[in-house]
């Protein structure tokens, strides 16, 4: 027998769940013959009392209750039994709270408006492992993945390190990989967002099913829809030609939508329907096809700004942004550069037929000073070049590309090499020299428009005028106007 506790303030929901879960239809769906007994509680306090007395196998509880918050209820249950299996019933507007509950130790959540089928699916996943009380620990082991396991998966790719940014990402992956929640991965180009998507898939219950990637920026609206959803068409000889879409191919697996911001707005509307209905229509036919693929999307842009510019669907954003993973650029986690550089050496030295096995501390210092606008991909390219130029077993600073050994200002593309450092100049003089170069370059870029220049530099126009006067740049401006 299995015991389930339902905690909900609304009596119709409590009784409805009890009747449905205890029904023969549920047992048939789960493929079991033993009885399921459901206990009900009208609030958190009553639920805790029943939990202590009955020790149910599964708890299904609402997030919002008058006498106790969902977080406090979850903490109380887990303090009684740290291996308790708790399913949260979450409201659509507070998905972010549901994620926090998963981080606190909830097994999963089911979003409103939920159906009894959704509850049955969750129970089936649990009961398939939870064959008896001794196997509860196995269930939790399957749903709590160790940091070491996740780290090993990351090290299969290029996204490695021990910085706080990496630790935060690992923590999120640890929680979401065992769920079917949509994930939105945000980061600059070259930050290896696809590796994170693959890691989530490999650690999920869908790992033995397809991981399918779609580049949203590579196609026109029509060709993207045909690629995603498939198509059927009658050819010249009267026969029907059809092709499965990548969404269908990803059924029971994961679909990764790269650069989702590039998806045409009409295609976004069709994708939203697929997410909401779990069904699609191939291009050219009205027949609906059931699909079940977990969605992971990536973007290098601020989608909220894209929404304001009418280039991205607000509804689709909230469907995708249930779990958000921010991937910091390489310049924000420079402590990871030594590990990443040595990883690339191991990857490429054999292919390049090289004896290189390491990189010097001096070379690492130059790598850590650089801004890395191309992120990890650019670092990989630099390491490949340096391996080819190295004459011994160690990459030295002289083997690095010249531009790496310069101080790079990303806002203005002003580059200062070590040779630019003037002799016999004090700090104030040197700062004035740097400011002069930056302001001149900014004026040049903005066509000597002071308003645009101030905006480009992120200062007030009054501050710009003061600096122009102080640095005696007015004469230069007058000459350029002449």
ZIPE-V537160 format. One record per residue. N is the residue number from 1. RES is the residue in one small letter. PHI is phi as a letter, one per 30 degrees, with the letter a starting at -180 (* if undefined). D_CENTER is the distance of its C-alpha to the mean C-alpha in whole Angstrom. Layout:
n & res & phi & d_center
N & RES & PHI & D_CENTER
N & RES & PHI & D_CENTER
//
This chain:
n & res & phi & d_center
1 & x & * & 40
2 & x & c & 36
3 & x & c & 36
4 & x & b & 34
5 & x & c & 33
6 & x & c & 32
7 & x & c & 32
8 & x & a & 32
9 & x & d & 35
10 & x & c & 36
11 & x & d & 38
12 & x & e & 38
13 & x & d & 34
14 & x & e & 36
15 & x & d & 38
16 & x & d & 37
17 & x & d & 34
18 & x & e & 37
19 & x & d & 39
20 & x & d & 36
21 & x & d & 35
22 & x & d & 38
23 & x & d & 39
24 & x & d & 40
25 & x & d & 38
26 & x & d & 35
27 & x & d & 37
28 & x & d & 37
29 & x & d & 33
30 & x & d & 33
31 & x & i & 35
32 & x & b & 37
33 & x & c & 41
34 & x & d & 41
35 & x & d & 41
36 & x & c & 38
37 & x & c & 39
38 & x & c & 37
39 & x & c & 38
40 & x & b & 37
41 & x & b & 37
42 & x & d & 37
43 & x & a & 35
44 & x & d & 33
45 & x & d & 37
46 & x & d & 38
47 & x & d & 35
48 & x & d & 35
49 & x & d & 39
50 & x & d & 39
51 & x & d & 36
52 & x & d & 38
53 & x & d & 41
54 & x & c & 39
55 & x & h & 36
56 & x & d & 35
57 & x & d & 32
58 & x & b & 30
59 & x & c & 29
60 & x & c & 28
61 & x & b & 28
62 & x & d & 27
63 & x & d & 25
64 & x & c & 27
65 & x & b & 31
66 & x & d & 34
67 & x & d & 35
68 & x & a & 32
69 & x & d & 28
70 & x & e & 26
71 & x & d & 24
72 & x & d & 28
73 & x & d & 29
74 & x & d & 26
75 & x & d & 27
76 & x & d & 30
77 & x & d & 30
78 & x & d & 28
79 & x & d & 31
80 & x & d & 33
81 & x & b & 31
82 & x & d & 28
83 & x & c & 28
84 & x & d & 28
85 & x & c & 26
86 & x & b & 25
87 & x & c & 23
88 & x & c & 22
89 & x & c & 23
90 & x & c & 21
91 & x & d & 22
92 & x & e & 20
93 & x & d & 20
94 & x & b & 19
95 & x & e & 15
96 & x & d & 14
97 & x & d & 17
98 & x & d & 17
99 & x & d & 14
100 & x & d & 16
101 & x & d & 18
102 & x & d & 16
103 & x & d & 16
104 & x & d & 20
105 & x & k & 20
106 & x & d & 20
107 & x & d & 20
108 & x & a & 18
109 & x & b & 19
110 & x & b & 21
111 & x & d & 20
112 & x & d & 23
113 & x & d & 25
114 & x & d & 25
115 & x & c & 28
116 & x & d & 30
117 & x & d & 28
118 & x & d & 25
119 & x & d & 26
120 & x & d & 28
121 & x & d & 25
122 & x & d & 24
123 & x & d & 27
124 & x & d & 28
125 & x & d & 25
126 & x & d & 26
127 & x & d & 30
128 & x & d & 29
129 & x & c & 28
130 & x & d & 30
131 & x & d & 34
132 & x & a & 36
133 & x & d & 35
134 & x & d & 35
135 & x & d & 32
136 & x & e & 30
137 & x & d & 29
138 & x & d & 27
139 & x & d & 25
140 & x & d & 24
141 & x & d & 23
142 & x & d & 22
143 & x & c & 19
144 & x & b & 19
145 & x & c & 17
146 & x & d & 19
147 & x & e & 17
148 & x & d & 19
149 & x & d & 18
150 & x & d & 15
151 & x & e & 16
152 & x & d & 18
153 & x & d & 15
154 & x & d & 14
155 & x & d & 17
156 & x & d & 18
157 & x & c & 16
158 & x & c & 16
159 & x & c & 13
160 & x & b & 15
161 & x & k & 17
162 & x & b & 18
163 & x & d & 17
164 & x & e & 16
165 & x & d & 12
166 & x & d & 12
167 & x & d & 14
168 & x & d & 11
169 & x & d & 8
170 & x & e & 11
171 & x & d & 12
172 & x & d & 9
173 & x & e & 9
174 & x & e & 13
175 & x & d & 13
176 & x & c & 10
177 & x & d & 11
178 & x & d & 15
179 & x & c & 14
180 & x & c & 14
181 & x & d & 11
182 & x & d & 9
183 & x & b & 6
184 & x & c & 5
185 & x & c & 2
186 & x & c & 6
187 & x & l & 8
188 & x & d & 12
189 & x & d & 13
190 & x & i & 14
191 & x & c & 11
192 & x & i & 10
193 & x & d & 7
194 & x & d & 9
195 & x & d & 10
196 & x & d & 7
197 & x & e & 7
198 & x & d & 11
199 & x & d & 11
200 & x & e & 9
201 & x & d & 12
202 & x & d & 15
203 & x & c & 14
204 & x & c & 15
205 & x & d & 18
206 & x & c & 17
207 & x & e & 17
208 & x & d & 21
209 & x & c & 20
210 & x & d & 19
211 & x & c & 15
212 & x & c & 16
213 & x & c & 15
214 & x & b & 16
215 & x & d & 16
216 & x & d & 16
217 & x & c & 18
218 & x & c & 21
219 & x & b & 23
220 & x & d & 25
221 & x & e & 25
222 & x & d & 27
223 & x & d & 26
224 & x & d & 22
225 & x & d & 24
226 & x & d & 26
227 & x & d & 23
228 & x & d & 21
229 & x & c & 23
230 & x & i & 26
231 & x & a & 30
232 & x & b & 34
233 & x & a & 36
234 & x & c & 40
235 & x & d & 41
236 & x & d & 45
237 & x & c & 47
238 & x & j & 46
239 & x & d & 43
240 & x & c & 40
241 & x & c & 37
242 & x & b & 33
243 & x & b & 30
244 & x & d & 27
245 & x & d & 24
246 & x & d & 21
247 & x & d & 19
248 & x & d & 23
249 & x & d & 22
250 & x & d & 19
251 & x & e & 21
252 & x & i & 20
253 & x & c & 17
254 & x & b & 14
255 & x & c & 13
256 & x & c & 11
257 & x & c & 11
258 & x & d & 11
259 & x & h & 12
260 & x & e & 12
261 & x & d & 14
262 & x & d & 17
263 & x & d & 18
264 & x & e & 21
265 & x & d & 22
266 & x & d & 24
267 & x & d & 22
268 & x & e & 19
269 & x & d & 22
270 & x & d & 22
271 & x & d & 19
272 & x & e & 19
273 & x & d & 22
274 & x & d & 21
275 & x & d & 18
276 & x & d & 21
277 & x & c & 23
278 & x & h & 22
279 & x & a & 24
280 & x & b & 25
281 & x & b & 28
282 & x & d & 28
283 & x & d & 29
284 & x & j & 33
285 & x & b & 34
286 & x & c & 33
287 & x & d & 33
288 & x & c & 30
289 & x & b & 28
290 & x & d & 26
291 & x & b & 22
292 & x & b & 20
293 & x & b & 17
294 & x & d & 13
295 & x & c & 11
296 & x & b & 7
297 & x & b & 7
298 & x & b & 7
299 & x & a & 9
300 & x & c & 11
301 & x & c & 13
302 & x & d & 13
303 & x & d & 13
304 & x & d & 16
305 & x & d & 18
306 & x & d & 18
307 & x & d & 19
308 & x & d & 22
309 & x & d & 23
310 & x & i & 23
311 & x & c & 21
312 & x & b & 18
313 & x & d & 19
314 & x & d & 18
315 & x & d & 18
316 & x & d & 16
317 & x & e & 13
318 & x & d & 14
319 & x & d & 14
320 & x & d & 10
321 & x & d & 9
322 & x & d & 10
323 & x & c & 7
324 & x & c & 5
325 & x & c & 3
326 & x & c & 6
327 & x & c & 7
328 & x & d & 11
329 & x & d & 13
330 & x & d & 16
331 & x & d & 19
332 & x & c & 17
333 & x & b & 17
334 & x & d & 20
335 & x & d & 21
336 & x & d & 19
337 & x & e & 21
338 & x & e & 24
339 & x & d & 22
340 & x & d & 20
341 & x & d & 23
342 & x & d & 25
343 & x & d & 23
344 & x & d & 23
345 & x & d & 27
346 & x & d & 27
347 & x & d & 25
348 & x & c & 27
349 & x & d & 31
350 & x & d & 32
351 & x & d & 31
352 & x & c & 33
353 & x & h & 36
354 & x & b & 36
355 & x & c & 37
356 & x & d & 34
357 & x & b & 33
358 & x & a & 31
359 & x & b & 31
360 & x & d & 33
361 & x & d & 32
362 & x & d & 34
363 & x & d & 32
364 & x & e & 28
365 & x & d & 30
366 & x & d & 30
367 & x & d & 26
368 & x & d & 25
369 & x & d & 27
370 & x & d & 25
371 & x & d & 23
372 & x & h & 21
373 & x & d & 20
374 & x & c & 19
375 & x & h & 17
376 & x & d & 16
377 & x & d & 18
378 & x & d & 21
379 & x & d & 21
380 & x & d & 22
381 & x & d & 24
382 & x & d & 26
383 & x & d & 27
384 & x & d & 28
385 & x & d & 30
386 & x & d & 31
387 & x & d & 32
388 & x & d & 34
389 & x & d & 36
390 & x & d & 37
391 & x & c & 40
392 & x & b & 40
393 & x & c & 37
394 & x & b & 35
395 & x & d & 34
396 & x & c & 35
397 & x & d & 35
398 & x & d & 37
399 & x & d & 35
400 & x & d & 32
401 & x & e & 32
402 & x & e & 34
403 & x & d & 31
404 & x & d & 29
405 & x & d & 32
406 & x & b & 32
407 & x & d & 31
408 & x & c & 29
409 & x & c & 28
410 & x & d & 25
411 & x & d & 27
412 & x & b & 30
413 & x & h & 30
414 & x & c & 33
415 & x & c & 33
416 & x & c & 35
417 & x & c & 37
418 & x & d & 39
419 & x & d & 42
420 & x & d & 41
421 & x & d & 42
422 & x & d & 45
423 & x & d & 48
424 & x & h & 50
425 & x & b & 48
426 & x & d & 47
427 & x & d & 43
428 & x & d & 44
429 & x & d & 46
430 & x & d & 43
431 & x & d & 40
432 & x & d & 42
433 & x & d & 42
434 & x & d & 38
435 & x & d & 38
436 & x & d & 41
437 & x & d & 39
438 & x & d & 36
439 & x & d & 38
440 & x & d & 40
441 & x & d & 37
442 & x & d & 35
443 & x & d & 38
444 & x & d & 39
445 & x & d & 35
446 & x & c & 36
447 & x & i & 40
448 & x & i & 41
449 & x & d & 40
450 & x & d & 40
451 & x & d & 38
452 & x & d & 35
453 & x & d & 35
454 & x & d & 35
455 & x & d & 32
456 & x & d & 31
457 & x & d & 31
458 & x & i & 30
459 & x & b & 34
460 & x & d & 36
461 & x & d & 39
462 & x & d & 42
463 & x & d & 40
464 & x & d & 40
465 & x & d & 43
466 & x & d & 44
467 & x & d & 43
468 & x & d & 44
469 & x & d & 48
470 & x & d & 47
471 & x & d & 46
472 & x & h & 49
473 & x & c & 47
474 & x & d & 49
475 & x & d & 51
476 & x & d & 49
477 & x & d & 47
478 & x & d & 51
479 & x & d & 52
480 & x & d & 49
481 & x & d & 50
482 & x & d & 53
//
